[in-house]
């Protein structure tokens, strides 16, 4: 009888250990997506968090203009530079456009729960990833 209880307890520990491992991997992934590339644990939608981050490969040599409707401005981004637009208000969405040599290469309405990461490759392709809160 004692042996049966001991085996039951050991098997439950093994199962809960497996569940715990899966849970910890999930929470690591969630923290990773919330923190984006910067490695901070700041809430994605909070004031001061990034709405979008644009990185241009250092060998790319065309004109890049980043436009945002939430600031009513356009910004020039040079080769080798990274530009980050930060939130000035909590939970505010922001339409953006990225123009390469005057042509729209990327556009999105960035929601209140996400941060977009854009990379312009040396060939002018726009790679994107999104972190969601």
C-alpha angles and dihedrals in degrees: 000000000000089000091055092051091049093050090047091051092048093049091049090051090051092050094046089048090056092048090047092052092051091046093050091050090051092051091048089053091048091050090047092053092045093051097047118194096320093073094227123134092222116136110260094229098045127110108273095027119120120266091186138352120202122194122187121203112245093235095053109107108183130098116274124192122182114202127191128187094201089065098027089226142114124218129198115223118199128211113282093020132118120208123193125192112205130205116257093185132038118254098004123147120217132200112219138182132193116206123196113193089343096307122111108247100168136013134172142157099232109216126225090256101052146065121206122214115200128187123189107208124215087261092055097253116141114226116192140190131178131214113205125199 
